[in-house]
Amino acid sequence: MDYQNATRILPEHLIAAIQEYTDGEYLYIPRKDEHRQAWGANKQTRQLLDQRNQAIYQRYCRGTSVKSLAAEYYLATKTIYKILANCKKNE
């Protein structure tokens, strides 16, 4: 997401109306609901995390302890338990 100069996009009367509420501050305008994308849709982050979580679950099922998994993946044991619960639920 790039910042745009409002004077290049919006008409002057609309800029003046916005300045009544906020003057010279950054303003985030959210996307319309129909244009929103799920988290991680633009990059492979969601897929990479899903693969990592599956690997954690498989290793746990083969006997690796939660404490060892947490240390290896640099995660809190509570996070490992959440990952395990989600993977079990999705089976």
Secondary structure as the mmCIF struct_conf table of DSSP 4:
data_model
#
loop_
_struct_conf.conf_type_id
_struct_conf.id
_struct_conf.beg_label_comp_id
_struct_conf.beg_label_asym_id
_struct_conf.beg_label_seq_id
_struct_conf.end_label_comp_id
_struct_conf.end_label_asym_id
_struct_conf.end_label_seq_id
HELX_RH_AL_P HELX_RH_AL_P1 ALA A 6 ILE A 9
BEND BEND1 LEU A 10 LEU A 10
HELX_RH_AL_P HELX_RH_AL_P2 GLU A 12 GLN A 19
TURN_TY1_P TURN_TY1_P1 GLU A 20 TYR A 21
BEND BEND2 ASP A 23 GLY A 24
HELX_LH_PP_P HELX_LH_PP_P1 PRO A 30 LYS A 32
HELX_RH_3T_P HELX_RH_3T_P1 ASP A 33 HIS A 35
TURN_TY1_P TURN_TY1_P2 TRP A 39 GLY A 40
BEND BEND3 ALA A 41 GLN A 44
HELX_RH_AL_P HELX_RH_AL_P3 THR A 45 CYS A 61
TURN_TY1_P TURN_TY1_P3 ARG A 62 GLY A 63
HELX_RH_AL_P HELX_RH_AL_P4 VAL A 66 TYR A 73
TURN_TY1_P TURN_TY1_P4 TYR A 74 TYR A 74
HELX_RH_AL_P HELX_RH_AL_P5 THR A 77 ASN A 90
#
